[in-house]
Amino acid sequence: MVRVRFAPSPTGLLHIGNARVAVFNWLFARRHNGAFLLRIEDTDLARSEKKYIDQLIEDLHWLGLTWQEGPDVGGPYGPYLQSERLHIYRDICQRFLQEGCAYRCYCTPAELEERRQIAKRTGKPPRYDNRCRNLSNEQRKALETSGLNCTVRFKVPEELLVFDDLIRGTCQFDMSLVGDFVIMRSDGTPSFHFAVAVDDILMKITHVIRGEDHLTNTPCHILLFHALGQKPPHFAHLSLTMGADRTLLSKRHGAFSLSEYHNMGYLPEALLNYMMLLGWAPKDKRDKFTASDITDTFEIGTMSKASSVFDQQKLNWMNGQYLREAEIERLVNLAIPYLQAAGLVSADDNAIDRAQLRLIVDAVRNNISCMSQIAQEANIFFKDVVISKQHIEFLSSEITQSILLSFYHELCKRNILSPDIFKDILKTVQKETKVHGKGLYLPVRVALTGREHGPELYGIANILGLDTCKKRIERFLLIRKQVTL
Ligand code: GLU
């Protein structure tokens, strides 16, 4: 049975690049009816925080991912927090020491740094020179009694290590360039390499799917697998995601973490769809699809070797597509907090006119790319319009004034306003003024909303209602007088 894992380190908010690794693990597990695990790599005790674990679990759930084993759901191979598995790593480390495939190293960080600098200056690989590997018993005892803290290092054989990557094909590493690496730090916590390899074995992981930034770590993990008498899992290293400037996606590129996208009111299914396109595309090349649509056809081997570029505009476009199709009630619920924060609707949910809000959200959903833009886009329905100087000039021209006047007279003849009535009114105004198309709509739109663009005019008038439309036009009928006075 296929078993894959997502293994984030909870040292910050889960970002798009990392979450994408989770998505492809999850897809792979679904494709093969396997298990998807969440393992928290929190052995860096100083930098790991519980709040980031809680947040990443919330974010992944929001995105629509579920896992069969993990710190929140348990499972047969737990615990799933590495900080709760320290005894396991220590036991295995002891075994390695006894078997002679690992040894204690007494080199201090300052010494190691100095040797790294020398290696750099002399053009040598900055690897550990293995000097503690062959200490005599006397030397070791002397170092121990001098009270120096020690790490434990794994003996790396000087060999050519070859493995097949499901995406990258055959990969080769000359292990003579890699010094003996640390498996246990001096504070008794395992190194990243050690904890990963031990857990992948004990959690029976069959496929390790992770970012390409881990490719050079893989040979070390394979050596540990061998030392533990296990066949290594299959590996698939996903290309990385870049920003538009082709540098690794980071905070500099704007919104970055899943929770930021959540807070900005992106729909999770749109973000998930977009993330599935980062480095992969379905055979028919369509952009819009759900995970279920592609479960049967997803092949990890068809993922791109080249890095993908995160395109915010495409994500906005994608989110816009999903916003247009979403259930209106769902969008109303999503809109309310943003409208409340902007003071446009009551803070008391029960006092909100949901029927009216439904019309408003429906009118503006085509004009926003995420829900947090709703307050800005919809404030024309809640607040008096503020007209810019440039629009005042525009609205006070002779032709515009005659359009507004005719429009106003027609409004006054009516008792109610509906999209159809509004269309009739515009037809009459067109006949009277002989202005049509944009020349006619624009003054009406600017007078009603203070903007040149926005939702469909019929819908706007319908939502504003007869009285508000009249009031807003009235204001601008006086402008000419004010300007000419
Ligand atoms: N904890 C590692 C990271 O966050 C993942 C290691 C792995 O997937 O093997 O990059």
Residues whose N, C-alpha, C, O or C-beta is under 5 A from the ligand:
A	BS01	LIG	A7 P8 S9 E41 V196 R210
